[in-house]
Amino acid sequence: MTITGSGLFTRPAEWIVVTDRAVLVVDGREAQRLPRDVSFGKPTGMYHTIELDRTYKVHRQWYQEVIAADEALRGQQDPDDPAVGER
């Protein structure tokens, strides 16, 4: 789940759903499908930013899910693909 706002005035904004084929950003009214070839990076701090079609902030309570999504992506990548280290 991502949040919007700052400080004490944050609220849930979107859910980011990661599958083996795509990343879905669901905001309650609609879902947007994005390519799965992203890396979310190692989460740190209170909020981790993810760059997809725009910047999303993820609260630290969801860091295990962010890490699991990145690990799943690495498990699907072709080790002979020279672009693997560049992502």
PDB file of N, CA, C and O in Angstrom:
ATOM      1  N   MET A   1       0.841  -1.169   0.000  1.00  0.00           N
ATOM      2  CA  MET A   1       0.000   0.000   0.000  1.00  0.00           C
ATOM      3  C   MET A   1       0.890   1.236   0.000  1.00  0.00           C
ATOM      4  O   MET A   1       1.888   1.296   0.718  1.00  0.00           O
ATOM      5  N   THR A   2       0.523   2.205  -0.801  1.00  0.00           N
ATOM      6  CA  THR A   2       1.241   3.463  -0.820  1.00  0.00           C
ATOM      7  C   THR A   2       0.436   4.497  -0.060  1.00  0.00           C
ATOM      8  O   THR A   2      -0.745   4.301   0.228  1.00  0.00           O
ATOM      9  N   ILE A   3       1.094   5.603   0.259  1.00  0.00           N
ATOM     10  CA  ILE A   3       0.405   6.666   0.977  1.00  0.00           C
ATOM     11  C   ILE A   3       0.574   7.967   0.214  1.00  0.00           C
ATOM     12  O   ILE A   3       1.442   8.092  -0.651  1.00  0.00           O
ATOM     13  N   THR A   4      -0.264   8.928   0.546  1.00  0.00           N
ATOM     14  CA  THR A   4      -0.145  10.252  -0.025  1.00  0.00           C
ATOM     15  C   THR A   4      -0.241  11.252   1.114  1.00  0.00           C
ATOM     16  O   THR A   4      -0.769  10.931   2.178  1.00  0.00           O
ATOM     17  N   GLY A   5       0.259  12.447   0.903  1.00  0.00           N
ATOM     18  CA  GLY A   5       0.264  13.454   1.953  1.00  0.00           C
ATOM     19  C   GLY A   5       1.624  13.500   2.616  1.00  0.00           C
ATOM     20  O   GLY A   5       2.572  12.873   2.144  1.00  0.00           O
ATOM     21  N   SER A   6       1.723  14.248   3.722  1.00  0.00           N
ATOM     22  CA  SER A   6       2.991  14.333   4.434  1.00  0.00           C
ATOM     23  C   SER A   6       2.725  14.486   5.926  1.00  0.00           C
ATOM     24  O   SER A   6       1.656  14.935   6.340  1.00  0.00           O
ATOM     25  N   GLY A   7       3.713  14.107   6.717  1.00  0.00           N
ATOM     26  CA  GLY A   7       3.596  14.240   8.161  1.00  0.00           C
ATOM     27  C   GLY A   7       2.414  13.477   8.717  1.00  0.00           C
ATOM     28  O   GLY A   7       2.210  12.311   8.380  1.00  0.00           O
ATOM     29  N   LEU A   8       1.641  14.119   9.558  1.00  0.00           N
ATOM     30  CA  LEU A   8       0.477  13.491  10.171  1.00  0.00           C
ATOM     31  C   LEU A   8      -0.698  13.387   9.223  1.00  0.00           C
ATOM     32  O   LEU A   8      -1.674  12.694   9.513  1.00  0.00           O
ATOM     33  N   PHE A   9      -0.615  14.060   8.106  1.00  0.00           N
ATOM     34  CA  PHE A   9      -1.744  14.125   7.177  1.00  0.00           C
ATOM     35  C   PHE A   9      -1.567  13.179   6.001  1.00  0.00           C
ATOM     36  O   PHE A   9      -1.693  13.584   4.845  1.00  0.00           O
ATOM     37  N   THR A  10      -1.278  11.937   6.294  1.00  0.00           N
ATOM     38  CA  THR A  10      -1.149  10.938   5.234  1.00  0.00           C
ATOM     39  C   THR A  10      -2.405  10.086   5.189  1.00  0.00           C
ATOM     40  O   THR A  10      -3.126   9.959   6.179  1.00  0.00           O
ATOM     41  N   ARG A  11      -2.650   9.510   4.035  1.00  0.00           N
ATOM     42  CA  ARG A  11      -3.794   8.610   3.884  1.00  0.00           C
ATOM     43  C   ARG A  11      -3.431   7.549   2.857  1.00  0.00           C
ATOM     44  O   ARG A  11      -2.582   7.784   1.997  1.00  0.00           O
ATOM     45  N   PRO A  12      -4.064   6.384   2.937  1.00  0.00           N
ATOM     46  CA  PRO A  12      -3.807   5.356   1.923  1.00  0.00           C
ATOM     47  C   PRO A  12      -4.174   5.887   0.536  1.00  0.00           C
ATOM     48  O   PRO A  12      -5.191   6.560   0.368  1.00  0.00           O
ATOM     49  N   ALA A  13      -3.353   5.583  -0.430  1.00  0.00           N
ATOM     50  CA  ALA A  13      -3.598   6.089  -1.779  1.00  0.00           C
ATOM     51  C   ALA A  13      -3.843   4.964  -2.774  1.00  0.00           C
ATOM     52  O   ALA A  13      -4.915   4.894  -3.374  1.00  0.00           O
ATOM     53  N   GLU A  14      -2.882   4.098  -2.953  1.00  0.00           N
ATOM     54  CA  GLU A  14      -2.985   3.024  -3.933  1.00  0.00           C
ATOM     55  C   GLU A  14      -2.432   1.733  -3.350  1.00  0.00           C
ATOM     56  O   GLU A  14      -1.665   1.723  -2.386  1.00  0.00           O
ATOM     57  N   TRP A  15      -2.855   0.653  -3.978  1.00  0.00           N
ATOM     58  CA  TRP A  15      -2.254  -0.650  -3.723  1.00  0.00           C
ATOM     59  C   TRP A  15      -1.401  -0.979  -4.928  1.00  0.00           C
ATOM     60  O   TRP A  15      -1.830  -0.792  -6.067  1.00  0.00           O
ATOM     61  N   ILE A  16      -0.195  -1.468  -4.686  1.00  0.00           N
ATOM     62  CA  ILE A  16       0.672  -1.939  -5.762  1.00  0.00           C
ATOM     63  C   ILE A  16       0.682  -3.458  -5.672  1.00  0.00           C
ATOM     64  O   ILE A  16       1.114  -4.037  -4.676  1.00  0.00           O
ATOM     65  N   VAL A  17       0.196  -4.089  -6.735  1.00  0.00           N
ATOM     66  CA  VAL A  17       0.102  -5.541  -6.786  1.00  0.00           C
ATOM     67  C   VAL A  17       1.139  -6.029  -7.795  1.00  0.00           C
ATOM     68  O   VAL A  17       1.150  -5.597  -8.947  1.00  0.00           O
ATOM     69  N   VAL A  18       2.004  -6.927  -7.353  1.00  0.00           N
ATOM     70  CA  VAL A  18       3.075  -7.434  -8.209  1.00  0.00           C
ATOM     71  C   VAL A  18       2.778  -8.884  -8.559  1.00  0.00           C
ATOM     72  O   VAL A  18       2.626  -9.726  -7.674  1.00  0.00           O
ATOM     73  N   THR A  19       2.697  -9.168  -9.853  1.00  0.00           N
ATOM     74  CA  THR A  19       2.498 -10.538 -10.313  1.00  0.00           C
ATOM     75  C   THR A  19       3.729 -10.963 -11.102  1.00  0.00           C
ATOM     76  O   THR A  19       4.684 -10.198 -11.242  1.00  0.00           O
ATOM     77  N   ASP A  20       3.701 -12.187 -11.615  1.00  0.00           N
ATOM     78  CA  ASP A  20       4.831 -12.648 -12.421  1.00  0.00           C
ATOM     79  C   ASP A  20       4.858 -12.003 -13.799  1.00  0.00           C
ATOM     80  O   ASP A  20       5.843 -12.147 -14.523  1.00  0.00           O
ATOM     81  N   ARG A  21       3.794 -11.294 -14.179  1.00  0.00           N
ATOM     82  CA  ARG A  21       3.725 -10.690 -15.516  1.00  0.00           C
ATOM     83  C   ARG A  21       3.628  -9.173 -15.523  1.00  0.00           C
ATOM     84  O   ARG A  21       3.950  -8.547 -16.533  1.00  0.00           O
ATOM     85  N   ALA A  22       3.196  -8.567 -14.433  1.00  0.00           N
ATOM     86  CA  ALA A  22       2.978  -7.117 -14.449  1.00  0.00           C
ATOM     87  C   ALA A  22       2.955  -6.551 -13.035  1.00  0.00           C
ATOM     88  O   ALA A  22       2.886  -7.279 -12.044  1.00  0.00           O
ATOM     89  N   VAL A  23       3.014  -5.232 -12.983  1.00  0.00           N
ATOM     90  CA  VAL A  23       2.788  -4.488 -11.754  1.00  0.00           C
ATOM     91  C   VAL A  23       1.472  -3.749 -11.957  1.00  0.00           C
ATOM     92  O   VAL A  23       1.305  -3.029 -12.942  1.00  0.00           O
ATOM     93  N   LEU A  24       0.542  -3.927 -11.030  1.00  0.00           N
ATOM     94  CA  LEU A  24      -0.744  -3.247 -11.108  1.00  0.00           C
ATOM     95  C   LEU A  24      -0.799  -2.185 -10.018  1.00  0.00           C
ATOM     96  O   LEU A  24      -0.478  -2.452  -8.860  1.00  0.00           O
ATOM     97  N   VAL A  25      -1.205  -0.994 -10.395  1.00  0.00           N
ATOM     98  CA  VAL A  25      -1.427   0.074  -9.432  1.00  0.00           C
ATOM     99  C   VAL A  25      -2.934   0.271  -9.359  1.00  0.00           C
ATOM    100  O   VAL A  25      -3.566   0.682 -10.332  1.00  0.00           O
ATOM    101  N   VAL A  26      -3.506  -0.027  -8.189  1.00  0.00           N
ATOM    102  CA  VAL A  26      -4.958   0.023  -8.008  1.00  0.00           C
ATOM    103  C   VAL A  26      -5.279   1.156  -7.048  1.00  0.00           C
ATOM    104  O   VAL A  26      -4.770   1.191  -5.928  1.00  0.00           O
ATOM    105  N   ASP A  27      -6.125   2.086  -7.488  1.00  0.00           N
ATOM    106  CA  ASP A  27      -6.447   3.231  -6.633  1.00  0.00           C
ATOM    107  C   ASP A  27      -7.903   3.262  -6.195  1.00  0.00           C
ATOM    108  O   ASP A  27      -8.378   4.302  -5.738  1.00  0.00           O
ATOM    109  N   GLY A  28      -8.615   2.169  -6.319  1.00  0.00           N
ATOM    110  CA  GLY A  28     -10.007   2.116  -5.896  1.00  0.00           C
ATOM    111  C   GLY A  28     -10.975   2.314  -7.039  1.00  0.00           C
ATOM    112  O   GLY A  28     -12.023   1.670  -7.082  1.00  0.00           O
ATOM    113  N   ARG A  29     -10.643   3.190  -7.964  1.00  0.00           N
ATOM    114  CA  ARG A  29     -11.518   3.444  -9.115  1.00  0.00           C
ATOM    115  C   ARG A  29     -11.057   2.682 -10.350  1.00  0.00           C
ATOM    116  O   ARG A  29     -11.872   2.273 -11.178  1.00  0.00           O
ATOM    117  N   GLU A  30      -9.768   2.497 -10.465  1.00  0.00           N
ATOM    118  CA  GLU A  30      -9.220   1.859 -11.667  1.00  0.00           C
ATOM    119  C   GLU A  30      -7.909   1.169 -11.340  1.00  0.00           C
ATOM    120  O   GLU A  30      -7.325   1.379 -10.277  1.00  0.00           O
ATOM    121  N   ALA A  31      -7.461   0.347 -12.267  1.00  0.00           N
ATOM    122  CA  ALA A  31      -6.171  -0.332 -12.151  1.00  0.00           C
ATOM    123  C   ALA A  31      -5.345   0.000 -13.379  1.00  0.00           C
ATOM    124  O   ALA A  31      -5.838  -0.002 -14.507  1.00  0.00           O
ATOM    125  N   GLN A  32      -4.093   0.281 -13.133  1.00  0.00           N
ATOM    126  CA  GLN A  32      -3.169   0.579 -14.226  1.00  0.00           C
ATOM    127  C   GLN A  32      -2.137  -0.536 -14.279  1.00  0.00           C
ATOM    128  O   GLN A  32      -1.556  -0.898 -13.255  1.00  0.00           O
ATOM    129  N   ARG A  33      -1.908  -1.078 -15.457  1.00  0.00           N
ATOM    130  CA  ARG A  33      -0.939  -2.159 -15.640  1.00  0.00           C
ATOM    131  C   ARG A  33       0.376  -1.569 -16.121  1.00  0.00           C
ATOM    132  O   ARG A  33       0.410  -0.814 -17.093  1.00  0.00           O
ATOM    133  N   LEU A  34       1.467  -1.920 -15.429  1.00  0.00           N
ATOM    134  CA  LEU A  34       2.803  -1.447 -15.776  1.00  0.00           C
ATOM    135  C   LEU A  34       3.705  -2.648 -16.015  1.00  0.00           C
ATOM    136  O   LEU A  34       3.406  -3.743 -15.539  1.00  0.00           O
ATOM    137  N   PRO A  35       4.800  -2.469 -16.740  1.00  0.00           N
ATOM    138  CA  PRO A  35       5.717  -3.586 -16.988  1.00  0.00           C
ATOM    139  C   PRO A  35       6.303  -4.131 -15.687  1.00  0.00           C
ATOM    140  O   PRO A  35       6.443  -3.395 -14.710  1.00  0.00           O
ATOM    141  N   ARG A  36       6.637  -5.392 -15.676  1.00  0.00           N
ATOM    142  CA  ARG A  36       7.174  -6.047 -14.483  1.00  0.00           C
ATOM    143  C   ARG A  36       8.685  -5.895 -14.362  1.00  0.00           C
ATOM    144  O   ARG A  36       9.265  -6.307 -13.357  1.00  0.00           O
ATOM    145  N   ASP A  37       9.322  -5.321 -15.351  1.00  0.00           N
ATOM    146  CA  ASP A  37      10.788  -5.241 -15.352  1.00  0.00           C
ATOM    147  C   ASP A  37      11.304  -4.055 -14.540  1.00  0.00           C
ATOM    148  O   ASP A  37      12.031  -3.209 -15.062  1.00  0.00           O
ATOM    149  N   VAL A  38      10.931  -3.998 -13.276  1.00  0.00           N
ATOM    150  CA  VAL A  38      11.378  -2.928 -12.390  1.00  0.00           C
ATOM    151  C   VAL A  38      12.055  -3.536 -11.174  1.00  0.00           C
ATOM    152  O   VAL A  38      11.860  -4.708 -10.852  1.00  0.00           O
ATOM    153  N   SER A  39      12.847  -2.724 -10.514  1.00  0.00           N
ATOM    154  CA  SER A  39      13.428  -3.099  -9.238  1.00  0.00           C
ATOM    155  C   SER A  39      12.999  -2.035  -8.241  1.00  0.00           C
ATOM    156  O   SER A  39      13.129  -0.841  -8.514  1.00  0.00           O
ATOM    157  N   PHE A  40      12.497  -2.448  -7.106  1.00  0.00           N
ATOM    158  CA  PHE A  40      12.005  -1.496  -6.121  1.00  0.00           C
ATOM    159  C   PHE A  40      13.105  -0.978  -5.211  1.00  0.00           C
ATOM    160  O   PHE A  40      12.919   0.033  -4.534  1.00  0.00           O
ATOM    161  N   GLY A  41      14.240  -1.650  -5.183  1.00  0.00           N
ATOM    162  CA  GLY A  41      15.355  -1.215  -4.353  1.00  0.00           C
ATOM    163  C   GLY A  41      15.194  -1.633  -2.907  1.00  0.00           C
ATOM    164  O   GLY A  41      14.128  -2.084  -2.487  1.00  0.00           O
ATOM    165  N   LYS A  42      16.268  -1.476  -2.154  1.00  0.00           N
ATOM    166  CA  LYS A  42      16.257  -1.849  -0.738  1.00  0.00           C
ATOM    167  C   LYS A  42      15.559  -0.755   0.066  1.00  0.00           C
ATOM    168  O   LYS A  42      16.017   0.388   0.076  1.00  0.00           O
ATOM    169  N   PRO A  43      14.461  -1.087   0.737  1.00  0.00           N
ATOM    170  CA  PRO A  43      13.738  -0.076   1.502  1.00  0.00           C
ATOM    171  C   PRO A  43      14.495   0.344   2.752  1.00  0.00           C
ATOM    172  O   PRO A  43      15.067  -0.486   3.459  1.00  0.00           O
ATOM    173  N   THR A  44      14.491   1.638   3.012  1.00  0.00           N
ATOM    174  CA  THR A  44      15.125   2.191   4.211  1.00  0.00           C
ATOM    175  C   THR A  44      14.278   3.347   4.724  1.00  0.00           C
ATOM    176  O   THR A  44      13.455   3.898   3.993  1.00  0.00           O
ATOM    177  N   GLY A  45      14.486   3.705   5.976  1.00  0.00           N
ATOM    178  CA  GLY A  45      13.784   4.842   6.557  1.00  0.00           C
ATOM    179  C   GLY A  45      12.321   4.548   6.849  1.00  0.00           C
ATOM    180  O   GLY A  45      11.880   3.401   6.781  1.00  0.00           O
ATOM    181  N   MET A  46      11.583   5.587   7.171  1.00  0.00           N
ATOM    182  CA  MET A  46      10.157   5.447   7.488  1.00  0.00           C
ATOM    183  C   MET A  46       9.348   5.157   6.224  1.00  0.00           C
ATOM    184  O   MET A  46       8.431   4.336   6.248  1.00  0.00           O
ATOM    185  N   TYR A  47       9.689   5.838   5.107  1.00  0.00           N
ATOM    186  CA  TYR A  47       8.987   5.659   3.838  1.00  0.00           C
ATOM    187  C   TYR A  47      10.005   5.389   2.742  1.00  0.00           C
ATOM    188  O   TYR A  47      11.038   6.053   2.659  1.00  0.00           O
ATOM    189  N   HIS A  48       9.703   4.419   1.912  1.00  0.00           N
ATOM    190  CA  HIS A  48      10.557   4.087   0.766  1.00  0.00           C
ATOM    191  C   HIS A  48       9.862   4.586  -0.493  1.00  0.00           C
ATOM    192  O   HIS A  48       8.661   4.379  -0.666  1.00  0.00           O
ATOM    193  N   THR A  49      10.609   5.235  -1.362  1.00  0.00           N
ATOM    194  CA  THR A  49      10.008   5.713  -2.607  1.00  0.00           C
ATOM    195  C   THR A  49      10.239   4.696  -3.717  1.00  0.00           C
ATOM    196  O   THR A  49      11.311   4.103  -3.834  1.00  0.00           O
ATOM    197  N   ILE A  50       9.210   4.515  -4.519  1.00  0.00           N
ATOM    198  CA  ILE A  50       9.257   3.628  -5.677  1.00  0.00           C
ATOM    199  C   ILE A  50       8.916   4.466  -6.896  1.00  0.00           C
ATOM    200  O   ILE A  50       7.915   5.183  -6.905  1.00  0.00           O
ATOM    201  N   GLU A  51       9.741   4.376  -7.918  1.00  0.00           N
ATOM    202  CA  GLU A  51       9.510   5.104  -9.172  1.00  0.00           C
ATOM    203  C   GLU A  51       8.884   4.157 -10.185  1.00  0.00           C
ATOM    204  O   GLU A  51       9.531   3.218 -10.649  1.00  0.00           O
ATOM    205  N   LEU A  52       7.652   4.399 -10.519  1.00  0.00           N
ATOM    206  CA  LEU A  52       6.985   3.651 -11.578  1.00  0.00           C
ATOM    207  C   LEU A  52       6.535   4.669 -12.618  1.00  0.00           C
ATOM    208  O   LEU A  52       7.381   5.310 -13.243  1.00  0.00           O
ATOM    209  N   ASP A  53       5.250   4.836 -12.821  1.00  0.00           N
ATOM    210  CA  ASP A  53       4.760   5.894 -13.704  1.00  0.00           C
ATOM    211  C   ASP A  53       4.877   7.249 -13.016  1.00  0.00           C
ATOM    212  O   ASP A  53       4.848   8.288 -13.675  1.00  0.00           O
ATOM    213  N   ARG A  54       5.008   7.240 -11.698  1.00  0.00           N
ATOM    214  CA  ARG A  54       5.266   8.418 -10.872  1.00  0.00           C
ATOM    215  C   ARG A  54       5.904   7.917  -9.591  1.00  0.00           C
ATOM    216  O   ARG A  54       6.174   6.723  -9.466  1.00  0.00           O
ATOM    217  N   THR A  55       6.147   8.788  -8.653  1.00  0.00           N
ATOM    218  CA  THR A  55       6.766   8.395  -7.395  1.00  0.00           C
ATOM    219  C   THR A  55       5.700   7.970  -6.387  1.00  0.00           C
ATOM    220  O   THR A  55       4.707   8.668  -6.182  1.00  0.00           O
ATOM    221  N   TYR A  56       5.923   6.817  -5.766  1.00  0.00           N
ATOM    222  CA  TYR A  56       5.034   6.306  -4.736  1.00  0.00           C
ATOM    223  C   TYR A  56       5.820   6.182  -3.436  1.00  0.00           C
ATOM    224  O   TYR A  56       7.012   5.875  -3.460  1.00  0.00           O
ATOM    225  N   LYS A  57       5.167   6.415  -2.310  1.00  0.00           N
ATOM    226  CA  LYS A  57       5.785   6.249  -1.001  1.00  0.00           C
ATOM    227  C   LYS A  57       5.159   5.035  -0.320  1.00  0.00           C
ATOM    228  O   LYS A  57       3.936   4.904  -0.258  1.00  0.00           O
ATOM    229  N   VAL A  58       6.019   4.147   0.192  1.00  0.00           N
ATOM    230  CA  VAL A  58       5.569   2.937   0.859  1.00  0.00           C
ATOM    231  C   VAL A  58       6.037   2.987   2.311  1.00  0.00           C
ATOM    232  O   VAL A  58       7.220   3.203   2.576  1.00  0.00           O
ATOM    233  N   HIS A  59       5.113   2.787   3.251  1.00  0.00           N
ATOM    234  CA  HIS A  59       5.438   2.806   4.670  1.00  0.00           C
ATOM    235  C   HIS A  59       6.254   1.571   5.035  1.00  0.00           C
ATOM    236  O   HIS A  59       6.133   0.522   4.401  1.00  0.00           O
ATOM    237  N   ARG A  60       7.070   1.706   6.046  1.00  0.00           N
ATOM    238  CA  ARG A  60       7.973   0.609   6.424  1.00  0.00           C
ATOM    239  C   ARG A  60       7.254  -0.666   6.842  1.00  0.00           C
ATOM    240  O   ARG A  60       7.865  -1.734   6.814  1.00  0.00           O
ATOM    241  N   GLN A  61       5.992  -0.599   7.226  1.00  0.00           N
ATOM    242  CA  GLN A  61       5.282  -1.824   7.591  1.00  0.00           C
ATOM    243  C   GLN A  61       5.129  -2.763   6.396  1.00  0.00           C
ATOM    244  O   GLN A  61       4.846  -3.947   6.578  1.00  0.00           O
ATOM    245  N   TRP A  62       5.310  -2.253   5.177  1.00  0.00           N
ATOM    246  CA  TRP A  62       5.179  -3.066   3.967  1.00  0.00           C
ATOM    247  C   TRP A  62       6.534  -3.432   3.351  1.00  0.00           C
ATOM    248  O   TRP A  62       6.583  -3.932   2.228  1.00  0.00           O
ATOM    249  N   TYR A  63       7.626  -3.190   4.070  1.00  0.00           N
ATOM    250  CA  TYR A  63       8.961  -3.443   3.509  1.00  0.00           C
ATOM    251  C   TYR A  63       9.211  -4.911   3.175  1.00  0.00           C
ATOM    252  O   TYR A  63       9.887  -5.199   2.188  1.00  0.00           O
ATOM    253  N   GLN A  64       8.687  -5.844   3.966  1.00  0.00           N
ATOM    254  CA  GLN A  64       8.887  -7.265   3.660  1.00  0.00           C
ATOM    255  C   GLN A  64       8.264  -7.631   2.318  1.00  0.00           C
ATOM    256  O   GLN A  64       8.802  -8.465   1.589  1.00  0.00           O
ATOM    257  N   GLU A  65       7.143  -7.018   1.993  1.00  0.00           N
ATOM    258  CA  GLU A  65       6.506  -7.268   0.705  1.00  0.00           C
ATOM    259  C   GLU A  65       7.321  -6.682  -0.444  1.00  0.00           C
ATOM    260  O   GLU A  65       7.414  -7.286  -1.512  1.00  0.00           O
ATOM    261  N   VAL A  66       7.911  -5.509  -0.228  1.00  0.00           N
ATOM    262  CA  VAL A  66       8.763  -4.890  -1.247  1.00  0.00           C
ATOM    263  C   VAL A  66       9.976  -5.779  -1.508  1.00  0.00           C
ATOM    264  O   VAL A  66      10.341  -6.012  -2.660  1.00  0.00           O
ATOM    265  N   ILE A  67      10.594  -6.270  -0.448  1.00  0.00           N
ATOM    266  CA  ILE A  67      11.764  -7.144  -0.581  1.00  0.00           C
ATOM    267  C   ILE A  67      11.370  -8.446  -1.294  1.00  0.00           C
ATOM    268  O   ILE A  67      12.096  -8.913  -2.171  1.00  0.00           O
ATOM    269  N   ALA A  68      10.232  -9.030  -0.925  1.00  0.00           N
ATOM    270  CA  ALA A  68       9.776 -10.274  -1.560  1.00  0.00           C
ATOM    271  C   ALA A  68       9.514 -10.071  -3.052  1.00  0.00           C
ATOM    272  O   ALA A  68       9.822 -10.949  -3.857  1.00  0.00           O
ATOM    273  N   ALA A  69       8.950  -8.927  -3.425  1.00  0.00           N
ATOM    274  CA  ALA A  69       8.688  -8.651  -4.846  1.00  0.00           C
ATOM    275  C   ALA A  69       9.996  -8.565  -5.625  1.00  0.00           C
ATOM    276  O   ALA A  69      10.087  -9.094  -6.732  1.00  0.00           O
ATOM    277  N   ASP A  70      11.009  -7.909  -5.065  1.00  0.00           N
ATOM    278  CA  ASP A  70      12.307  -7.829  -5.742  1.00  0.00           C
ATOM    279  C   ASP A  70      12.971  -9.197  -5.844  1.00  0.00           C
ATOM    280  O   ASP A  70      13.548  -9.530  -6.879  1.00  0.00           O
ATOM    281  N   GLU A  71      12.895  -9.988  -4.784  1.00  0.00           N
ATOM    282  CA  GLU A  71      13.491 -11.329  -4.823  1.00  0.00           C
ATOM    283  C   GLU A  71      12.804 -12.210  -5.858  1.00  0.00           C
ATOM    284  O   GLU A  71      13.470 -12.982  -6.548  1.00  0.00           O
ATOM    285  N   ALA A  72      11.500 -12.109  -5.976  1.00  0.00           N
ATOM    286  CA  ALA A  72      10.772 -12.879  -6.974  1.00  0.00           C
ATOM    287  C   ALA A  72      11.194 -12.480  -8.382  1.00  0.00           C
ATOM    288  O   ALA A  72      11.329 -13.334  -9.259  1.00  0.00           O
ATOM    289  N   LEU A  73      11.401 -11.202  -8.598  1.00  0.00           N
ATOM    290  CA  LEU A  73      11.854 -10.727  -9.905  1.00  0.00           C
ATOM    291  C   LEU A  73      13.232 -11.296 -10.229  1.00  0.00           C
ATOM    292  O   LEU A  73      13.462 -11.769 -11.342  1.00  0.00           O
ATOM    293  N   ARG A  74      14.139 -11.252  -9.274  1.00  0.00           N
ATOM    294  CA  ARG A  74      15.480 -11.800  -9.511  1.00  0.00           C
ATOM    295  C   ARG A  74      15.416 -13.285  -9.836  1.00  0.00           C
ATOM    296  O   ARG A  74      16.210 -13.773 -10.640  1.00  0.00           O
ATOM    297  N   GLY A  75      14.492 -14.006  -9.230  1.00  0.00           N
ATOM    298  CA  GLY A  75      14.340 -15.436  -9.497  1.00  0.00           C
ATOM    299  C   GLY A  75      13.833 -15.723 -10.893  1.00  0.00           C
ATOM    300  O   GLY A  75      14.053 -16.817 -11.413  1.00  0.00           O
ATOM    301  N   GLN A  76      13.154 -14.756 -11.522  1.00  0.00           N
ATOM    302  CA  GLN A  76      12.597 -14.938 -12.865  1.00  0.00           C
ATOM    303  C   GLN A  76      13.548 -14.482 -13.964  1.00  0.00           C
ATOM    304  O   GLN A  76      13.340 -14.812 -15.132  1.00  0.00           O
ATOM    305  N   GLN A  77      14.587 -13.729 -13.609  1.00  0.00           N
ATOM    306  CA  GLN A  77      15.459 -13.160 -14.627  1.00  0.00           C
ATOM    307  C   GLN A  77      16.392 -14.214 -15.205  1.00  0.00           C
ATOM    308  O   GLN A  77      16.789 -15.160 -14.526  1.00  0.00           O
ATOM    309  N   ASP A  78      16.730 -14.028 -16.469  1.00  0.00           N
ATOM    310  CA  ASP A  78      17.660 -14.902 -17.173  1.00  0.00           C
ATOM    311  C   ASP A  78      19.075 -14.507 -16.768  1.00  0.00           C
ATOM    312  O   ASP A  78      19.476 -13.372 -17.027  1.00  0.00           O
ATOM    313  N   PRO A  79      19.855 -15.403 -16.139  1.00  0.00           N
ATOM    314  CA  PRO A  79      21.206 -15.051 -15.713  1.00  0.00           C
ATOM    315  C   PRO A  79      22.140 -14.727 -16.873  1.00  0.00           C
ATOM    316  O   PRO A  79      23.184 -14.108 -16.662  1.00  0.00           O
ATOM    317  N   ASP A  80      21.790 -15.131 -18.095  1.00  0.00           N
ATOM    318  CA  ASP A  80      22.608 -14.823 -19.260  1.00  0.00           C
ATOM    319  C   ASP A  80      22.265 -13.469 -19.870  1.00  0.00           C
ATOM    320  O   ASP A  80      22.920 -13.030 -20.815  1.00  0.00           O
ATOM    321  N   ASP A  81      21.247 -12.806 -19.336  1.00  0.00           N
ATOM    322  CA  ASP A  81      20.820 -11.495 -19.835  1.00  0.00           C
ATOM    323  C   ASP A  81      21.778 -10.427 -19.311  1.00  0.00           C
ATOM    324  O   ASP A  81      21.856 -10.231 -18.098  1.00  0.00           O
ATOM    325  N   PRO A  82      22.513  -9.726 -20.191  1.00  0.00           N
ATOM    326  CA  PRO A  82      23.470  -8.719 -19.731  1.00  0.00           C
ATOM    327  C   PRO A  82      22.812  -7.534 -19.031  1.00  0.00           C
ATOM    328  O   PRO A  82      23.488  -6.807 -18.303  1.00  0.00           O
ATOM    329  N   ALA A  83      21.538  -7.326 -19.227  1.00  0.00           N
ATOM    330  CA  ALA A  83      20.850  -6.185 -18.607  1.00  0.00           C
ATOM    331  C   ALA A  83      20.465  -6.468 -17.163  1.00  0.00           C
ATOM    332  O   ALA A  83      20.032  -5.551 -16.467  1.00  0.00           O
ATOM    333  N   VAL A  84      20.606  -7.706 -16.682  1.00  0.00           N
ATOM    334  CA  VAL A  84      20.185  -8.066 -15.325  1.00  0.00           C
ATOM    335  C   VAL A  84      20.901  -7.221 -14.293  1.00  0.00           C
ATOM    336  O   VAL A  84      20.265  -6.731 -13.360  1.00  0.00           O
ATOM    337  N   GLY A  85      22.186  -7.037 -14.426  1.00  0.00           N
ATOM    338  CA  GLY A  85      22.940  -6.240 -13.458  1.00  0.00           C
ATOM    339  C   GLY A  85      22.665  -4.760 -13.535  1.00  0.00           C
ATOM    340  O   GLY A  85      23.019  -4.022 -12.615  1.00  0.00           O
ATOM    341  N   GLU A  86      22.041  -4.300 -14.613  1.00  0.00           N
ATOM    342  CA  GLU A  86      21.797  -2.874 -14.802  1.00  0.00           C
ATOM    343  C   GLU A  86      20.482  -2.415 -14.209  1.00  0.00           C
ATOM    344  O   GLU A  86      20.266  -1.206 -14.123  1.00  0.00           O
ATOM    345  N   ARG A  87      19.599  -3.289 -13.798  1.00  0.00           N
ATOM    346  CA  ARG A  87      18.276  -2.905 -13.311  1.00  0.00           C
ATOM    347  C   ARG A  87      18.305  -2.422 -11.918  1.00  0.00           C
ATOM    348  O   ARG A  87      17.265  -2.062 -11.368  1.00  0.00           O
TER     349      ARG A  87
END
